[in-house]
C-alpha cells in the first residue's frame, strides 16, 4: 500500500520528521529502523510487530514537504505463524516496488 501522509512542517528536519511520523502513524511496537533513500529522497524503513506477533514494515519518504508511506504487512490475519516478512512470497515484489518508486515534485 502507498499512501500520502500529512505534509512535513517547514520547521522540522527530514530525519526528525521521519522519526516522528513513524511513531504517530503506527501504534505497533517498533522492532527496527533503518535510514535509506528512495528516489534520492530521505526515507526511514521501520519494522513493527503487532500484538499478535506478526511483522509489518513501512517506508516513510520525505520529498520536500510531501510525505508518503509504503507499507507491507502480508495478510495480518492472525491465523498464520509469525514469520519474518522476508519469508513471505510478496516481500520481494514490495522491495522492487519501492526501488522503482518515482516521486515528482511540482
MOPAC internal coordinates of N, CA, C and O (Angstrom, degrees):
PM7 1SCF
backbone

  N    0.0000 0     0.00 0     0.00 0    0    0    0
  C    1.4426 1     0.00 0     0.00 0    1    0    0
  C    1.5312 1   108.45 1     0.00 0    2    1    0
  O    1.2310 1   120.53 1   -42.33 1    3    2    1
  N    1.3130 1   116.59 1   137.67 1    3    2    1
  C    1.4558 1   122.71 1   175.02 1    5    3    2
  C    1.5171 1   106.57 1  -121.36 1    6    5    3
  O    1.2310 1   120.76 1   -50.31 1    7    6    5
  N    1.3219 1   116.14 1   129.69 1    7    6    5
  C    1.4588 1   118.30 1   177.88 1    9    7    6
  C    1.5242 1   111.02 1  -142.44 1   10    9    7
  O    1.2310 1   122.15 1   -28.76 1   11   10    9
  N    1.3089 1   113.48 1   151.24 1   11   10    9
  C    1.4642 1   120.01 1   176.08 1   13   11   10
  C    1.5272 1   107.53 1   -85.77 1   14   13   11
  O    1.2310 1   121.18 1   -46.13 1   15   14   13
  N    1.3216 1   115.34 1   133.87 1   15   14   13
  C    1.4558 1   121.54 1   177.49 1   17   15   14
  C    1.5285 1   108.39 1  -104.99 1   18   17   15
  O    1.2310 1   121.28 1     2.09 1   19   18   17
  N    1.3231 1   115.16 1  -177.91 1   19   18   17
  C    1.4628 1   118.33 1   178.50 1   21   19   18
  C    1.5164 1   110.41 1   -63.03 1   22   21   19
  O    1.2310 1   120.86 1   -25.74 1   23   22   21
  N    1.3236 1   115.96 1   154.26 1   23   22   21
  C    1.4619 1   121.27 1  -179.58 1   25   23   22
  C    1.5244 1   111.38 1   -68.85 1   26   25   23
  O    1.2310 1   121.37 1   -30.91 1   27   26   25
  N    1.3153 1   114.98 1   149.09 1   27   26   25
  C    1.4704 1   121.57 1   177.31 1   29   27   26
  C    1.5192 1   108.89 1   -72.25 1   30   29   27
  O    1.2310 1   120.15 1   -51.05 1   31   30   29
  N    1.3224 1   117.32 1   128.95 1   31   30   29
  C    1.4745 1   119.21 1   175.26 1   33   31   30
  C    1.5267 1   110.14 1   -62.63 1   34   33   31
  O    1.2310 1   120.62 1   -37.58 1   35   34   33
  N    1.3120 1   116.42 1   142.42 1   35   34   33
  C    1.4629 1   121.28 1  -175.05 1   37   35   34
  C    1.5208 1   113.19 1   -63.36 1   38   37   35
  O    1.2310 1   120.12 1   154.20 1   39   38   37
  N    1.3248 1   117.37 1   -25.80 1   39   38   37
  C    1.4711 1   119.48 1  -177.81 1   41   39   38
  C    1.5374 1   113.24 1   -83.42 1   42   41   39
  O    1.2310 1   119.42 1   174.65 1   43   42   41
  N    1.3204 1   118.71 1    -5.35 1   43   42   41
  C    1.4689 1   120.96 1  -178.06 1   45   43   42
  C    1.5246 1   111.08 1   -97.64 1   46   45   43
  O    1.2310 1   121.27 1   -33.76 1   47   46   45
  N    1.3356 1   115.17 1   146.24 1   47   46   45
  C    1.4629 1   120.12 1   173.19 1   49   47   46
  C    1.5270 1   108.62 1   -75.67 1   50   49   47
  O    1.2310 1   120.58 1   -20.03 1   51   50   49
  N    1.3244 1   116.50 1   159.97 1   51   50   49
  C    1.4649 1   120.02 1   177.85 1   53   51   50
  C    1.5232 1   111.05 1   -58.91 1   54   53   51
  O    1.2310 1   120.53 1   131.19 1   55   54   53
  N    1.3429 1   116.60 1   -48.81 1   55   54   53
  C    1.4665 1   119.82 1  -177.76 1   57   55   54
  C    1.5221 1   111.90 1   -63.15 1   58   57   55
  O    1.2310 1   120.37 1   138.22 1   59   58   57
  N    1.3263 1   116.89 1   -41.78 1   59   58   57
  C    1.4569 1   120.49 1   178.60 1   61   59   58
  C    1.5188 1   111.29 1   -63.75 1   62   61   59
  O    1.2310 1   120.58 1   137.85 1   63   62   61
  N    1.3279 1   116.49 1   -42.15 1   63   62   61
  C    1.4575 1   120.98 1  -179.79 1   65   63   62
  C    1.5278 1   110.94 1   -65.20 1   66   65   63
  O    1.2310 1   120.29 1   134.57 1   67   66   65
  N    1.3364 1   117.05 1   -45.43 1   67   66   65
  C    1.4613 1   119.91 1  -179.28 1   69   67   66
  C    1.5265 1   111.36 1   -62.64 1   70   69   67
  O    1.2310 1   120.37 1   139.59 1   71   70   69
  N    1.3225 1   116.89 1   -40.41 1   71   70   69
  C    1.4701 1   120.15 1   177.61 1   73   71   70
  C    1.5288 1   110.44 1   -64.00 1   74   73   71
  O    1.2310 1   120.63 1   138.18 1   75   74   73
  N    1.3270 1   116.40 1   -41.82 1   75   74   73
  C    1.4576 1   121.08 1  -179.04 1   77   75   74
  C    1.5245 1   111.62 1   -67.35 1   78   77   75
  O    1.2310 1   120.35 1   131.61 1   79   78   77
  N    1.3218 1   116.94 1   -48.39 1   79   78   77
  C    1.4637 1   120.63 1  -176.62 1   81   79   78
  C    1.5299 1   111.12 1   -66.30 1   82   81   79
  O    1.2310 1   120.22 1   150.59 1   83   82   81
  N    1.3311 1   117.18 1   -29.41 1   83   82   81
  C    1.4699 1   119.52 1   179.39 1   85   83   82
  C    1.5273 1   111.61 1   -68.97 1   86   85   83
  O    1.2310 1   120.44 1   157.01 1   87   86   85
  N    1.3126 1   116.77 1   -22.99 1   87   86   85
  C    1.4709 1   120.56 1   179.15 1   89   87   86
  C    1.5194 1   112.36 1   -92.11 1   90   89   87
  O    1.2310 1   120.22 1   151.62 1   91   90   89
  N    1.3301 1   117.19 1   -28.38 1   91   90   89
  C    1.4607 1   119.34 1  -175.35 1   93   91   90
  C    1.5225 1   113.66 1   -92.55 1   94   93   91
  O    1.2310 1   119.55 1   158.68 1   95   94   93
  N    1.3269 1   118.47 1   -21.32 1   95   94   93
  C    1.4682 1   119.78 1  -179.03 1   97   95   94
  C    1.5242 1   113.33 1   -92.52 1   98   97   95
  O    1.2310 1   119.92 1   165.69 1   99   98   97
  N    1.3174 1   117.76 1   -14.31 1   99   98   97
  C    1.4591 1   121.27 1   179.80 1  101   99   98
  C    1.5239 1   107.92 1  -139.21 1  102  101   99
  O    1.2310 1   120.49 1   -60.93 1  103  102  101
  N    1.3268 1   116.66 1   119.07 1  103  102  101
  C    1.4651 1   120.79 1  -175.40 1  105  103  102
  C    1.5236 1   113.19 1   -88.36 1  106  105  103
  O    1.2310 1   119.92 1   178.08 1  107  106  105
  N    1.3375 1   117.76 1    -1.92 1  107  106  105
  C    1.4597 1   120.15 1   178.23 1  109  107  106
  C    1.5265 1   110.48 1   -70.34 1  110  109  107
  O    1.2310 1   120.80 1   -19.21 1  111  110  109
  N    1.3327 1   116.07 1   160.79 1  111  110  109
  C    1.4594 1   122.20 1  -179.12 1  113  111  110
  C    1.5336 1   110.54 1   -68.18 1  114  113  111
  O    1.2310 1   121.09 1   -51.76 1  115  114  113
  N    1.3284 1   115.52 1   128.24 1  115  114  113
  C    1.4630 1   120.07 1   175.35 1  117  115  114
  C    1.5305 1   108.88 1   -78.88 1  118  117  115
  O    1.2310 1   120.94 1   -50.67 1  119  118  117
  N    1.3361 1   115.80 1   129.33 1  119  118  117
  C    1.4629 1   119.58 1   179.68 1  121  119  118
  C    1.5240 1   111.89 1  -116.09 1  122  121  119
  O    1.2310 1   120.64 1  -178.06 1  123  122  121
  N    1.3295 1   116.38 1     1.94 1  123  122  121
  C    1.4521 1   120.38 1   176.50 1  125  123  122
  C    1.5129 1   110.71 1   178.92 1  126  125  123
  O    1.2310 1   121.05 1   -28.79 1  127  126  125
  N    1.3300 1   115.61 1   151.21 1  127  126  125
  C    1.4622 1   120.62 1   177.50 1  129  127  126
  C    1.5225 1   108.23 1  -149.29 1  130  129  127
  O    1.2310 1   121.39 1   -34.92 1  131  130  129
  N    1.3277 1   114.95 1   145.08 1  131  130  129
  C    1.4630 1   120.77 1  -178.00 1  133  131  130
  C    1.5227 1   109.07 1  -144.93 1  134  133  131
  O    1.2310 1   120.65 1   -53.13 1  135  134  133
  N    1.3364 1   116.37 1   126.87 1  135  134  133
  C    1.4647 1   120.39 1   174.07 1  137  135  134
  C    1.5193 1   108.63 1   -72.48 1  138  137  135
  O    1.2310 1   121.29 1   -35.33 1  139  138  137
  N    1.3267 1   115.14 1   144.67 1  139  138  137
  C    1.4590 1   120.65 1   179.05 1  141  139  138
  C    1.5244 1   108.55 1  -157.07 1  142  141  139
  O    1.2310 1   120.37 1     3.51 1  143  142  141
  N    1.3134 1   116.90 1  -176.49 1  143  142  141
  C    1.4646 1   121.63 1   175.31 1  145  143  142
  C    1.5225 1   107.53 1  -128.96 1  146  145  143
  O    1.2310 1   121.22 1   -40.16 1  147  146  145
  N    1.3243 1   115.27 1   139.84 1  147  146  145
  C    1.4570 1   121.90 1   176.22 1  149  147  146
  C    1.5171 1   106.40 1  -126.84 1  150  149  147
  O    1.2310 1   120.56 1   -57.28 1  151  150  149
  N    1.3223 1   116.53 1   122.72 1  151  150  149
  C    1.4672 1   121.34 1  -178.28 1  153  151  150
  C    1.5272 1   109.97 1    52.72 1  154  153  151
  O    1.2310 1   120.89 1  -142.75 1  155  154  153
  N    1.3203 1   115.89 1    37.25 1  155  154  153
  C    1.4626 1   125.58 1   179.75 1  157  155  154
  C    1.5298 1   114.29 1    66.67 1  158  157  155
  O    1.2310 1   120.12 1  -164.08 1  159  158  157
  N    1.3239 1   117.38 1    15.92 1  159  158  157
  C    1.4638 1   122.06 1   174.49 1  161  159  158
  C    1.5241 1   109.10 1  -105.86 1  162  161  159
  O    1.2310 1   120.04 1   -30.13 1  163  162  161
  N    1.3381 1   117.53 1   149.87 1  163  162  161
  C    1.4650 1   119.71 1   177.96 1  165  163  162
  C    1.5269 1   110.80 1   -64.59 1  166  165  163
  O    1.2310 1   121.44 1   -39.44 1  167  166  165
  N    1.3166 1   114.84 1   140.56 1  167  166  165
  C    1.4578 1   120.87 1  -178.39 1  169  167  166
  C    1.5224 1   109.65 1  -144.60 1  170  169  167
  O    1.2310 1   121.37 1   -18.56 1  171  170  169
  N    1.3232 1   114.99 1   161.44 1  171  170  169
  C    1.4553 1   121.89 1   177.51 1  173  171  170
  C    1.5214 1   108.04 1  -134.69 1  174  173  171
  O    1.2310 1   120.77 1   -60.47 1  175  174  173
  N    1.3428 1   116.14 1   119.53 1  175  174  173
  C    1.4648 1   121.62 1   176.52 1  177  175  174
  C    1.5243 1   107.67 1   -94.15 1  178  177  175
  O    1.2310 1   120.51 1   -57.62 1  179  178  177
  N    1.3282 1   116.62 1   122.38 1  179  178  177
  C    1.4575 1   121.34 1  -176.61 1  181  179  178
  C    1.5240 1   109.41 1  -123.05 1  182  181  179
  O    1.2310 1   120.79 1   -49.32 1  183  182  181
  N    1.3182 1   116.10 1   130.68 1  183  182  181
  C    1.4630 1   122.41 1   175.53 1  185  183  182
  C    1.5211 1   107.69 1  -100.95 1  186  185  183
  O    1.2310 1   120.84 1   -46.34 1  187  186  185
  N    1.3238 1   115.99 1   133.66 1  187  186  185
  C    1.4607 1   123.11 1  -179.27 1  189  187  186
  C    1.5279 1   109.86 1  -119.97 1  190  189  187
  O    1.2310 1   120.80 1   -22.70 1  191  190  189
  N    1.3175 1   116.07 1   157.30 1  191  190  189
  C    1.4714 1   121.65 1   172.02 1  193  191  190
  C    1.5214 1   107.22 1  -124.08 1  194  193  191
  O    1.2310 1   121.08 1   -52.00 1  195  194  193
  N    1.3307 1   115.54 1   128.00 1  195  194  193
  C    1.4597 1   120.96 1   179.57 1  197  195  194
  C    1.5318 1   109.98 1   -79.15 1  198  197  195
  O    1.2310 1   120.77 1    -9.75 1  199  198  197
  N    1.3209 1   116.13 1   170.25 1  199  198  197
  C    1.4755 1   120.67 1   178.46 1  201  199  198
  C    1.5223 1   111.54 1   -60.98 1  202  201  199
  O    1.2310 1   120.28 1   150.49 1  203  202  201
  N    1.3438 1   117.08 1   -29.51 1  203  202  201
  C    1.4667 1   120.05 1   179.97 1  205  203  202
  C    1.5223 1   112.32 1   -83.02 1  206  205  203
  O    1.2310 1   120.20 1   179.23 1  207  206  205
  N    1.3436 1   117.23 1    -0.77 1  207  206  205
  C    1.4641 1   121.40 1   175.87 1  209  207  206
  C    1.5093 1   114.47 1    95.07 1  210  209  207
  O    1.2310 1   119.86 1   178.62 1  211  210  209
  N    1.3156 1   117.87 1    -1.38 1  211  210  209
  C    1.4559 1   120.12 1   179.45 1  213  211  210
  C    1.5264 1   110.53 1   -81.72 1  214  213  211
  O    1.2310 1   121.09 1   -25.62 1  215  214  213
  N    1.3230 1   115.51 1   154.38 1  215  214  213
  C    1.4516 1   121.12 1  -179.81 1  217  215  214
  C    1.5253 1   110.38 1   -99.20 1  218  217  215
  O    1.2310 1   121.23 1   -27.85 1  219  218  217
  N    1.3225 1   115.24 1   152.15 1  219  218  217
  C    1.4499 1   122.47 1   170.41 1  221  219  218
  C    1.5103 1   106.99 1  -144.83 1  222  221  219
  O    1.2310 1   120.60 1   -21.89 1  223  222  221
  N    1.3340 1   116.46 1   158.11 1  223  222  221
  C    1.4533 1   120.42 1  -177.45 1  225  223  222
  C    1.5189 1   109.23 1  -136.16 1  226  225  223
  O    1.2310 1   121.19 1   -35.34 1  227  226  225
  N    1.3142 1   115.34 1   144.66 1  227  226  225
  C    1.4524 1   120.85 1   177.68 1  229  227  226
  C    1.5221 1   108.86 1  -138.22 1  230  229  227
  O    1.2310 1   121.08 1   -44.90 1  231  230  229
  N    1.3139 1   115.55 1   135.10 1  231  230  229
  C    1.4564 1   121.56 1   174.77 1  233  231  230
  C    1.5202 1   106.88 1  -110.01 1  234  233  231
  O    1.2310 1   121.22 1   -62.14 1  235  234  233
  N    1.3241 1   115.27 1   117.86 1  235  234  233
  C    1.4582 1   122.63 1   179.39 1  237  235  234
  C    1.5234 1   107.97 1   -98.71 1  238  237  235
  O    1.2310 1   120.52 1   -48.75 1  239  238  237
  N    1.3347 1   116.61 1   131.25 1  239  238  237
  C    1.4567 1   121.64 1  -177.08 1  241  239  238
  C    1.5284 1   108.69 1  -123.07 1  242  241  239
  O    1.2310 1   120.95 1   -49.58 1  243  242  241
  N    1.3336 1   115.80 1   130.42 1  243  242  241
  C    1.4650 1   121.84 1   176.12 1  245  243  242
  C    1.5255 1   107.87 1  -107.49 1  246  245  243
  O    1.2310 1   121.07 1   -69.04 1  247  246  245
  N    1.3310 1   115.57 1   110.96 1  247  246  245
  C    1.4686 1   121.53 1   179.52 1  249  247  246
  C    1.5205 1   107.34 1  -116.81 1  250  249  247
  O    1.2310 1   120.80 1   -89.19 1  251  250  249
  N    1.3276 1   116.07 1    90.81 1  251  250  249
  C    1.4578 1   119.42 1  -171.26 1  253  251  250
  C    1.5189 1   108.05 1    66.54 1  254  253  251
  O    1.2310 1   120.10 1    54.14 1  255  254  253
  N    1.3172 1   117.41 1  -125.86 1  255  254  253
  C    1.4655 1   119.32 1   176.29 1  257  255  254
  C    1.5287 1   111.76 1   -89.30 1  258  257  255
  O    1.2310 1   120.27 1   165.87 1  259  258  257
  N    1.3256 1   117.08 1   -14.13 1  259  258  257
  C    1.4599 1   121.94 1   179.81 1  261  259  258
  C    1.5283 1   109.95 1   -71.79 1  262  261  259
  O    1.2310 1   120.76 1   -44.98 1  263  262  261
  N    1.3303 1   116.15 1   135.02 1  263  262  261
  C    1.4638 1   121.32 1   176.16 1  265  263  262
  C    1.5163 1   108.44 1  -126.34 1  266  265  263
  O    1.2310 1   120.79 1   -52.29 1  267  266  265
  N    1.3298 1   116.09 1   127.71 1  267  266  265
  C    1.4568 1   120.51 1   175.97 1  269  267  266
  C    1.5205 1   109.12 1  -125.63 1  270  269  267
  O    1.2310 1   121.69 1   -25.16 1  271  270  269
  N    1.3259 1   114.37 1   154.84 1  271  270  269
  C    1.4611 1   121.28 1   177.00 1  273  271  270
  C    1.5180 1   108.53 1  -125.77 1  274  273  271
  O    1.2310 1   120.98 1   -45.36 1  275  274  273
  N    1.3247 1   115.72 1   134.64 1  275  274  273
  C    1.4552 1   122.54 1   174.84 1  277  275  274
  C    1.5254 1   105.29 1  -115.79 1  278  277  275
  O    1.2310 1   120.75 1   -59.65 1  279  278  277
  N    1.3252 1   116.17 1   120.35 1  279  278  277
  C    1.4675 1   119.94 1  -172.13 1  281  279  278
  C    1.5183 1   111.62 1  -121.22 1  282  281  279
  O    1.2310 1   121.50 1   -38.20 1  283  282  281
  N    1.3248 1   114.74 1   141.80 1  283  282  281
  C    1.4611 1   121.89 1   173.82 1  285  283  282
  C    1.5152 1   107.78 1  -130.35 1  286  285  283
  O    1.2310 1   121.04 1   -53.03 1  287  286  285
  N    1.3290 1   115.61 1   126.97 1  287  286  285
  C    1.4598 1   117.27 1  -177.29 1  289  287  286
  C    1.5193 1   114.13 1  -139.11 1  290  289  287
  O    1.2310 1   119.17 1  -170.31 1  291  290  289
  N    1.3031 1   119.18 1     9.69 1  291  290  289
  C    1.4509 1   118.87 1  -177.22 1  293  291  290
  C    1.5196 1   108.66 1    61.88 1  294  293  291
  O    1.2310 1   120.36 1    38.88 1  295  294  293
  N    1.3109 1   116.93 1  -141.12 1  295  294  293
  C    1.4607 1   119.87 1  -178.09 1  297  295  294
  C    1.5186 1   112.96 1   -98.55 1  298  297  295
  O    1.2310 1   119.45 1   156.62 1  299  298  297
  N    1.3151 1   118.66 1   -23.38 1  299  298  297
  C    1.4664 1   123.21 1  -177.25 1  301  299  298
  C    1.5150 1   111.69 1    46.46 1  302  301  299
  O    1.2310 1   120.93 1  -137.18 1  303  302  301
  N    1.3322 1   115.83 1    42.82 1  303  302  301
  C    1.4573 1   120.73 1  -177.33 1  305  303  302
  C    1.5180 1   112.17 1   -84.68 1  306  305  303
  O    1.2310 1   120.28 1   164.51 1  307  306  305
  N    1.3039 1   117.07 1   -15.49 1  307  306  305
  C    1.4556 1   119.58 1  -175.79 1  309  307  306
  C    1.5213 1   112.12 1    79.14 1  310  309  307
  O    1.2310 1   120.52 1   167.30 1  311  310  309
  N    1.3226 1   116.61 1   -12.70 1  311  310  309
  C    1.4555 1   120.12 1  -177.37 1  313  311  310
  C    1.5105 1   113.75 1   -95.29 1  314  313  311
  O    1.2310 1   120.19 1   173.30 1  315  314  313
  N    1.3046 1   117.24 1    -6.70 1  315  314  313
  C    1.4610 1   118.70 1   179.50 1  317  315  314
  C    1.5178 1   109.23 1  -104.05 1  318  317  315
  O    1.2310 1   120.35 1   -25.42 1  319  318  317
  N    1.3029 1   116.94 1   154.58 1  319  318  317
  C    1.4581 1   118.93 1   178.42 1  321  319  318
  C    1.5199 1   111.10 1   -63.98 1  322  321  319
  O    1.2310 1   120.67 1   -29.90 1  323  322  321
  N    1.3069 1   116.33 1   150.10 1  323  322  321
  C    1.4628 1   120.88 1   176.83 1  325  323  322
  C    1.5171 1   108.66 1   -72.79 1  326  325  323
  O    1.2310 1   121.21 1   -64.18 1  327  326  325
  N    1.3248 1   115.30 1   115.82 1  327  326  325
  C    1.4624 1   120.59 1   179.16 1  329  327  326
  C    1.5206 1   107.49 1  -131.42 1  330  329  327
  O    1.2310 1   119.89 1   -24.03 1  331  330  329
  N    1.3192 1   117.81 1   155.97 1  331  330  329
  C    1.4611 1   118.97 1   174.23 1  333  331  330
  C    1.5279 1   110.29 1   -59.78 1  334  333  331
  O    1.2310 1   120.44 1   -34.72 1  335  334  333
  N    1.3095 1   116.76 1   145.28 1  335  334  333
  C    1.4676 1   121.11 1  -179.37 1  337  335  334
  C    1.5112 1   112.31 1   -56.25 1  338  337  335
  O    1.2310 1   120.32 1   146.19 1  339  338  337
  N    1.3211 1   117.00 1   -33.81 1  339  338  337
  C    1.4575 1   121.27 1  -177.89 1  341  339  338
  C    1.5330 1   112.06 1   -59.75 1  342  341  339
  O    1.2310 1   119.92 1   159.83 1  343  342  341
  N    1.3150 1   117.76 1   -20.17 1  343  342  341
  C    1.4648 1   120.90 1  -179.22 1  345  343  342
  C    1.5298 1   112.59 1   -89.61 1  346  345  343
  O    1.2310 1   120.03 1   174.64 1  347  346  345
  N    1.3297 1   117.54 1    -5.36 1  347  346  345
  C    1.4607 1   120.13 1   178.21 1  349  347  346
  C    1.5275 1   109.73 1   -81.18 1  350  349  347
  O    1.2310 1   119.92 1   -36.66 1  351  350  349
  N    1.3299 1   117.76 1   143.34 1  351  350  349
  C    1.4620 1   120.72 1  -172.85 1  353  351  350
  C    1.5311 1   115.03 1   -61.42 1  354  353  351
  O    1.2310 1   118.87 1   149.76 1  355  354  353
  N    1.3170 1   119.75 1   -30.24 1  355  354  353
  C    1.4634 1   120.99 1  -176.10 1  357  355  354
  C    1.5271 1   113.76 1   -93.48 1  358  357  355
  O    1.2310 1   119.88 1  -178.46 1  359  358  357
  N    1.3154 1   117.84 1     1.54 1  359  358  357
  C    1.4662 1   119.62 1  -177.04 1  361  359  358
  C    1.5297 1   111.49 1   -62.42 1  362  361  359
  O    1.2310 1   120.19 1   139.78 1  363  362  361
  N    1.3106 1   117.25 1   -40.22 1  363  362  361
  C    1.4721 1   120.78 1   179.57 1  365  363  362
  C    1.5332 1   110.60 1   -63.52 1  366  365  363
  O    1.2310 1   120.00 1   140.84 1  367  366  365
  N    1.3260 1   117.60 1   -39.16 1  367  366  365
  C    1.4700 1   121.43 1   177.33 1  369  367  366
  C    1.5268 1   110.74 1   -63.66 1  370  369  367
  O    1.2310 1   120.66 1   139.77 1  371  370  369
  N    1.3196 1   116.35 1   -40.23 1  371  370  369
  C    1.4680 1   121.46 1   177.04 1  373  371  370
  C    1.5322 1   110.33 1   -59.80 1  374  373  371
  O    1.2310 1   120.05 1   134.25 1  375  374  373
  N    1.3213 1   117.51 1   -45.75 1  375  374  373
  C    1.4693 1   120.44 1   179.27 1  377  375  374
  C    1.5294 1   111.50 1   -64.41 1  378  377  375
  O    1.2310 1   120.22 1   142.66 1  379  378  377
  N    1.3364 1   117.19 1   -37.34 1  379  378  377
  C    1.4600 1   120.25 1   177.16 1  381  379  378
  C    1.5300 1   110.45 1   -65.92 1  382  381  379
  O    1.2310 1   120.61 1   141.76 1  383  382  381
  N    1.3370 1   116.43 1   -38.24 1  383  382  381
  C    1.4528 1   120.41 1   178.09 1  385  383  382
  C    1.5330 1   110.23 1   -62.05 1  386  385  383
  O    1.2310 1   120.75 1   136.05 1  387  386  385
  N    1.3241 1   116.17 1   -43.95 1  387  386  385
  C    1.4705 1   120.29 1   178.69 1  389  387  386
  C    1.5255 1   109.93 1   -63.80 1  390  389  387
  O    1.2310 1   120.30 1   138.36 1  391  390  389
  N    1.3161 1   117.04 1   -41.64 1  391  390  389
  C    1.4579 1   121.06 1  -178.64 1  393  391  390
  C    1.5133 1   112.58 1   -64.38 1  394  393  391
  O    1.2310 1   119.54 1   150.44 1  395  394  393
  N    1.3197 1   118.49 1   -29.56 1  395  394  393
  C    1.4583 1   121.69 1  -178.62 1  397  395  394
  C    1.5320 1   112.86 1   -99.79 1  398  397  395
  O    1.2310 1   119.54 1  -179.32 1  399  398  397
  N    1.3289 1   118.48 1     0.68 1  399  398  397
  C    1.4565 1   122.29 1   179.30 1  401  399  398
  C    1.5232 1   110.07 1   -62.97 1  402  401  399
  O    1.2310 1   120.43 1   -51.09 1  403  402  401
  N    1.3075 1   116.79 1   128.91 1  403  402  401
  C    1.4573 1   121.83 1   178.37 1  405  403  402
  C    1.5268 1   108.63 1  -123.46 1  406  405  403
  O    1.2310 1   121.01 1   -54.81 1  407  406  405
  N    1.3037 1   115.68 1   125.19 1  407  406  405
  C    1.4540 1   122.01 1   178.97 1  409  407  406
  C    1.5235 1   107.01 1  -110.68 1  410  409  407
  O    1.2310 1   120.69 1   -56.03 1  411  410  409
  N    1.3154 1   116.28 1   123.97 1  411  410  409
  C    1.4467 1   122.15 1   179.21 1  413  411  410
  C    1.5210 1   108.36 1  -113.56 1  414  413  411
  O    1.2310 1   120.78 1   -58.36 1  415  414  413
  N    1.3212 1   116.11 1   121.64 1  415  414  413
  C    1.4468 1   120.24 1   179.00 1  417  415  414
  C    1.5206 1   110.09 1   -92.30 1  418  417  415
  O    1.2310 1   120.54 1   -33.43 1  419  418  417
  N    1.3324 1   116.57 1   146.57 1  419  418  417
  C    1.4667 1   119.31 1   179.92 1  421  419  418
  C    1.5242 1   111.94 1   -66.46 1  422  421  419
  O    1.2310 1   120.10 1   180.00 1  423  422  421

